[in-house]
């Protein structure tokens, strides 16, 4: 059985290749092709001998070459690309590339499906199947790096752009797959891979307090985002069942402790749902809970999920909500929508694909 070498450290890769008779210096060359040049085909690694390429192809595989693109959607403005990836075991996950004025970011999934069952989210319609491995998370970034490299070649650019930011905000609850998520981020941070700053990484959680505490213990300046979405206990429980085990008041306290320990501002995600949590009273309550906290609010007008029946508030309702927060000196922004025309909300593309397959 072939050994998948994707995601191995240089030390582990050196050992793996040496076990099959390749010289140690070859590991450094392969490592550079994989993670600095985003080339995953052994035959395209031009500074390797034909004999070494034959050995590599005989004994090893590279995960991105084993992943299939089940579906791809690109926004009409060319700023967002969403892929539904078919994993070797038959499962699928979504990942999204977003082009900003400061560069490229990728929103990665951490699990196949999700067990949080948030009422407004398509990711958890059928629950979680399994955790993703660290290489499977890393591969979501590198599949886009490969595309950016190919684009640069076609445009005859001397140096391709690479993904510079990653947000663990796709399908799944990252804090329930903590070790793999942190392992992937640590790998992307390496100077000999993406050399991505921890300050350019964000983990979004529904409020798994033990995970927030573990992240604090890491002492790394990773950004924390908390999916809050309501500050009335009964409403939040109906929208997010996780509130039963981790009440939002305790979640805010844990997030504030994380902020104080590392000096990083916490972002609270708040999806605006028409006639559910978008009233002036809701805005006042939110202000009360976040007053004097090192925090900001990211307001997200609902991207409707037909299966759940939620609607987007009117523009006037959104503006009223923002004004209340501003009056109370709560830093808030309305998320710039990217990919609305390509099922960019978490889980939408995977859910649609699965439904189509069931109907065949």
Helices and strands as residue ranges (DSSP letters): E 3-4, H 10-18, H 24-35, G 42-44, H 50-59, E 60-61, H 63-66, E 68-74, E 80-86, E 92-100, E 103-108, E 111-113, E 128-131, H 134-154, E 163-168, G 174-177, H 178-189, G 198-200, E 201-205, H 209-218, E 223-227, H 233-239, G 241-244, H 248-262, E 266-272, H 280-290, E 295-301, H 315-327, E 332-334, G 340-342, H 348-359
